[in-house]
Amino acid sequence: MLRRFGFTFAFLALFVLAGGHWAVLQSVAWARMVVEYSHEGGLERGVAQTFDGAHLCPLCMKVQQAKKAEEKAPADFADAKKKADSFPLSLDGVSPAVPGTAFAWPRGAAVAAAVRANRPPVPPPLSLFS
């Protein structure tokens, strides 16, 4: 139950991140426009008027305005890059590699990679989609 909820939640989050909600709203607007314009002059004319760009419905205009506002929104995070650049760039006292110098792993990295705290689970875990 929890796995199914997590999968559904992750799918919905990706759907919204990818702008799927705008696609759904635009599809609903287009369907309503085709039906409305088809009553006046037939299906062919209704489809032509829907997609010619000259006969926008109020929902289409709201979707376009919201998309433009959403595209401008990431510009507000310009100061986040400044904050990210202020973080120290060293790990455990080892400076980041500078061009022309030899690379060295941070202290303890080789030991941590060689030693494993737990044994692998037996039997192996079930797959995500089973």
Backbone bond lengths (Angstrom), bond angles and torsions (degrees), N, CA, C in turn:
res aa  C-N    CA-C-N  psi(-1)  N-CA   C-N-CA  omega(-1)  CA-C   N-CA-C  phi
1 M - - - 1.446 - - 1.528 110.88 -
2 L 1.333 115.93 -48.21 1.460 120.10 -179.26 1.523 110.95 -66.56
3 R 1.329 116.93 -37.00 1.459 120.82 178.79 1.521 110.40 -64.21
4 R 1.322 116.53 -42.90 1.465 120.59 179.76 1.535 110.55 -64.97
5 F 1.341 116.39 -40.95 1.465 120.11 177.21 1.525 110.45 -62.82
6 G 1.323 117.68 -43.59 1.463 121.38 179.45 1.517 112.01 -62.88
7 F 1.333 115.98 -43.22 1.462 120.35 178.87 1.525 110.61 -63.55
8 T 1.342 116.89 -42.86 1.457 121.32 179.16 1.528 110.53 -64.48
9 F 1.324 116.72 -44.18 1.452 120.68 179.30 1.527 111.31 -63.00
10 A 1.338 117.34 -42.58 1.464 120.71 178.58 1.529 110.81 -63.63
11 F 1.329 117.01 -41.49 1.462 120.55 178.32 1.524 111.01 -62.22
12 L 1.325 116.98 -45.10 1.463 120.05 179.90 1.525 111.41 -65.20
13 A 1.324 116.95 -37.80 1.460 119.82 178.58 1.528 110.47 -64.48
14 L 1.320 117.71 -44.21 1.465 120.78 177.66 1.522 111.29 -65.29
15 F 1.321 116.28 -37.07 1.463 121.10 179.03 1.527 110.48 -61.05
16 V 1.321 116.71 -45.74 1.467 120.75 179.86 1.521 110.61 -69.77
17 L 1.343 117.06 -40.01 1.459 120.06 178.61 1.523 112.13 -61.49
18 A 1.310 116.28 -35.79 1.455 120.54 -179.44 1.527 112.77 -80.67
19 G 1.334 117.34 -3.90 1.462 120.18 179.05 1.514 112.90 87.37
20 G 1.302 117.85 21.28 1.458 121.45 -179.29 1.513 113.14 -63.60
21 H 1.333 117.24 -30.82 1.456 119.55 179.63 1.522 111.20 -64.56
22 W 1.339 117.17 -34.34 1.473 119.24 177.12 1.522 110.23 -69.69
23 A 1.328 117.10 -37.60 1.463 119.92 178.48 1.526 110.91 -64.18
24 V 1.331 117.35 -39.53 1.463 120.44 179.03 1.530 110.11 -66.15
25 L 1.323 117.05 -46.39 1.468 119.39 179.02 1.525 111.96 -62.54
26 Q 1.334 117.16 -41.05 1.462 120.19 179.35 1.524 110.79 -66.14
27 S 1.334 117.57 -38.02 1.467 120.61 177.83 1.521 111.45 -64.44
28 V 1.335 116.32 -40.75 1.466 119.90 177.23 1.530 109.78 -62.85
29 A 1.319 116.57 -42.78 1.468 119.87 179.70 1.527 110.60 -63.06
30 W 1.324 116.87 -44.50 1.463 119.59 179.70 1.530 111.18 -62.98
31 A 1.325 117.64 -41.63 1.465 120.35 180.00 1.528 110.39 -62.29
32 R 1.332 116.69 -43.33 1.463 119.95 178.12 1.523 111.16 -64.04
33 M 1.336 117.15 -39.13 1.461 120.33 -179.57 1.529 111.23 -66.95
34 V 1.339 116.82 -42.04 1.478 119.63 179.60 1.521 109.67 -61.13
35 V 1.332 117.09 -44.22 1.463 120.11 179.94 1.528 110.41 -63.65
36 E 1.328 115.96 -45.77 1.467 119.72 -177.75 1.534 112.02 -64.58
37 Y 1.340 116.40 -46.53 1.462 119.89 -177.76 1.524 112.09 -73.76
38 S 1.324 118.37 -23.93 1.467 121.13 178.96 1.516 111.38 -71.55
39 H 1.313 117.23 -28.91 1.469 119.80 177.72 1.521 111.02 -64.92
40 E 1.334 116.47 -31.35 1.461 120.25 -176.43 1.526 113.10 -81.00
41 G 1.343 117.95 -39.48 1.458 117.95 -173.85 1.511 116.00 -144.97
42 G 1.310 119.52 22.60 1.450 121.94 178.52 1.530 112.07 93.36
43 L 1.327 115.58 166.50 1.458 121.83 -174.56 1.524 112.18 -64.77
44 E 1.327 117.23 -44.08 1.473 120.51 -178.09 1.533 110.80 -60.12
45 R 1.295 115.73 -47.04 1.469 119.77 179.89 1.531 110.76 -67.83
46 G 1.323 117.57 -36.84 1.459 121.67 178.71 1.517 112.13 -62.39
47 V 1.340 116.83 -43.05 1.469 120.73 178.09 1.520 110.09 -67.29
48 A 1.342 116.62 -41.26 1.470 119.94 179.95 1.527 111.11 -62.71
49 Q 1.327 117.63 -43.48 1.458 120.37 179.63 1.524 111.93 -69.12
50 T 1.313 116.78 -32.64 1.464 120.09 -180.00 1.514 111.45 -63.51
51 F 1.327 117.16 -43.34 1.454 120.52 -172.07 1.528 114.76 -103.75
52 D 1.340 118.39 10.32 1.465 118.85 179.75 1.532 113.01 -82.43
53 G 1.321 118.14 -15.08 1.458 121.21 177.50 1.516 113.90 86.41
54 A 1.299 118.01 -8.56 1.464 121.07 -179.18 1.522 112.12 -94.27
55 H 1.328 117.41 -18.72 1.461 121.64 -176.76 1.532 109.32 -115.75
56 L 1.324 117.00 71.60 1.462 120.35 -178.71 1.520 110.80 -85.02
57 C 1.316 115.68 139.94 1.461 120.27 175.74 1.537 108.51 -89.54
58 P 1.321 118.00 166.73 1.473 119.96 -179.91 1.532 113.20 -59.59
59 L 1.333 117.53 -36.06 1.470 120.01 179.32 1.522 111.13 -66.75
60 C 1.331 117.46 -39.06 1.474 121.06 177.33 1.528 110.78 -61.66
61 M 1.330 115.98 -42.10 1.464 119.63 -179.79 1.527 111.12 -65.99
62 K 1.336 117.26 -39.30 1.462 120.70 178.28 1.527 111.07 -65.97
63 V 1.337 117.61 -39.75 1.469 121.04 178.66 1.527 109.64 -64.59
64 Q 1.336 117.51 -42.93 1.467 120.17 178.85 1.522 111.43 -63.17
65 Q 1.328 117.61 -43.28 1.463 121.01 179.09 1.530 110.82 -63.77
66 A 1.313 117.25 -41.44 1.463 120.73 -179.27 1.525 111.09 -67.42
67 K 1.332 117.70 -38.61 1.469 120.66 177.47 1.522 110.66 -63.27
68 K 1.333 116.89 -43.00 1.467 120.17 178.78 1.520 111.13 -63.92
69 A 1.325 116.45 -41.51 1.471 120.19 178.87 1.527 110.42 -65.09
70 E 1.325 116.89 -36.55 1.460 120.88 179.75 1.524 111.27 -70.31
71 E 1.326 117.61 -34.27 1.464 120.63 178.60 1.525 110.79 -69.05
72 K 1.322 117.49 -32.43 1.458 120.90 -179.76 1.527 111.84 -79.28
73 A 1.316 118.29 -20.31 1.462 122.40 -175.12 1.534 113.58 -60.79
74 P 1.344 122.48 -41.25 1.457 119.65 -178.91 1.528 113.88 -61.14
75 A 1.327 119.73 -18.66 1.454 121.46 178.20 1.529 110.94 -65.17
76 D 1.334 117.57 -22.07 1.457 121.39 178.51 1.532 111.88 -70.02
77 F 1.320 118.20 -15.93 1.451 122.30 -177.71 1.523 111.96 -95.03
78 A 1.329 117.83 20.50 1.461 120.35 -179.63 1.522 111.37 -63.42
79 D 1.333 116.99 -33.75 1.464 118.68 179.64 1.528 111.91 -73.31
80 A 1.337 118.56 -16.58 1.462 120.56 177.51 1.527 110.39 -65.32
81 K 1.329 117.98 -35.06 1.461 120.67 177.88 1.527 110.11 -66.59
82 K 1.319 116.45 -37.85 1.465 119.58 177.52 1.523 110.66 -63.20
83 K 1.337 116.44 -40.65 1.451 120.38 178.60 1.524 110.62 -67.07
84 A 1.336 117.51 -39.58 1.459 120.39 -179.74 1.518 110.89 -66.55
85 D 1.335 117.77 -33.38 1.456 120.75 179.36 1.524 112.23 -71.43
86 S 1.323 117.66 -16.87 1.456 120.12 -177.74 1.531 113.09 -85.19
87 F 1.340 119.23 -6.79 1.456 121.43 179.27 1.525 110.11 -70.13
88 P 1.334 117.65 145.89 1.467 119.47 177.71 1.525 110.77 -66.58
89 L 1.304 115.97 146.23 1.453 120.73 -176.10 1.527 112.31 -106.59
90 S 1.311 118.01 33.50 1.454 118.76 178.44 1.517 109.92 -122.97
91 L 1.318 115.67 149.75 1.449 122.53 178.52 1.520 108.22 -120.39
92 D 1.304 116.73 115.48 1.458 121.25 175.00 1.527 111.67 57.09
93 G 1.308 117.84 38.55 1.452 121.71 176.19 1.510 115.09 83.34
94 V 1.332 119.19 -0.27 1.461 122.01 179.28 1.515 108.46 -100.17
95 S 1.292 117.85 125.34 1.454 122.25 -179.58 1.522 110.13 -73.32
96 P 1.335 117.64 153.47 1.456 119.23 176.17 1.524 110.79 -64.94
97 A 1.323 114.54 155.86 1.462 119.74 -177.33 1.529 110.40 -63.76
98 V 1.297 115.89 132.79 1.456 122.84 176.90 1.520 106.75 -105.72
99 P 1.331 119.06 137.73 1.468 119.23 179.92 1.527 111.32 -53.38
100 G 1.296 115.02 132.51 1.462 120.76 178.74 1.518 113.26 95.71
101 T 1.356 118.26 -2.41 1.453 120.31 178.14 1.517 109.70 -112.17
102 A 1.324 116.63 161.29 1.462 121.55 179.86 1.531 109.31 -75.78
103 F 1.336 116.10 146.47 1.453 121.30 179.09 1.522 109.46 -84.74
104 A 1.330 116.18 140.80 1.460 121.13 176.07 1.519 108.88 -139.42
105 W 1.336 116.22 134.80 1.457 120.65 176.75 1.520 109.31 -69.89
106 P 1.326 118.40 150.22 1.461 120.03 173.96 1.521 110.56 -61.61
107 R 1.342 116.95 152.14 1.458 120.66 -178.86 1.511 110.37 -58.25
108 G 1.315 116.78 136.94 1.445 122.62 175.40 1.513 114.48 87.73
109 A 1.317 119.45 -9.53 1.458 120.64 -177.67 1.522 111.11 -67.83
110 A 1.327 118.59 -39.29 1.461 121.17 -179.13 1.520 110.50 -68.46
111 V 1.310 117.73 -37.66 1.458 121.04 179.85 1.520 109.78 -69.51
112 A 1.319 118.17 -42.86 1.456 121.58 -178.31 1.526 110.87 -65.18
113 A 1.308 117.75 -32.51 1.462 120.07 -179.83 1.518 111.03 -75.81
114 A 1.315 118.99 -29.70 1.458 121.91 -175.77 1.525 111.86 -81.66
115 V 1.321 119.44 -28.99 1.455 123.03 -175.74 1.519 108.92 -100.71
116 R 1.325 115.25 133.04 1.450 120.32 178.20 1.519 108.15 -114.06
117 A 1.322 116.50 130.12 1.455 120.22 -175.80 1.528 112.25 -74.41
118 N 1.314 118.26 -37.66 1.466 121.46 -174.84 1.525 109.33 -120.87
119 R 1.324 113.67 155.57 1.459 118.60 171.60 1.521 108.40 -81.58
120 P 1.325 118.01 153.39 1.469 119.44 177.51 1.527 110.41 -63.23
121 P 1.343 118.46 149.02 1.463 120.56 -178.52 1.518 111.94 -68.01
122 V 1.327 115.35 142.76 1.461 121.42 177.74 1.510 106.53 -124.95
123 P 1.258 122.27 126.52 1.451 129.92 -9.97 1.530 110.49 -68.66
124 P 1.338 116.69 163.21 1.461 119.51 -178.90 1.530 110.40 -60.01
125 P 1.335 117.71 152.19 1.470 120.06 179.82 1.519 112.02 -62.45
126 L 1.324 115.84 152.95 1.466 120.84 178.28 1.514 109.77 -70.66
127 S 1.315 116.42 156.04 1.456 119.59 -179.77 1.526 110.30 -70.01
128 L 1.315 116.36 166.01 1.455 122.99 -176.09 1.525 112.56 -65.75
129 F 1.321 118.08 -34.75 1.454 122.29 -171.55 1.524 113.44 -101.95
130 S 1.335 119.04 18.05 1.468 119.02 -178.16 1.488 111.47 -94.31
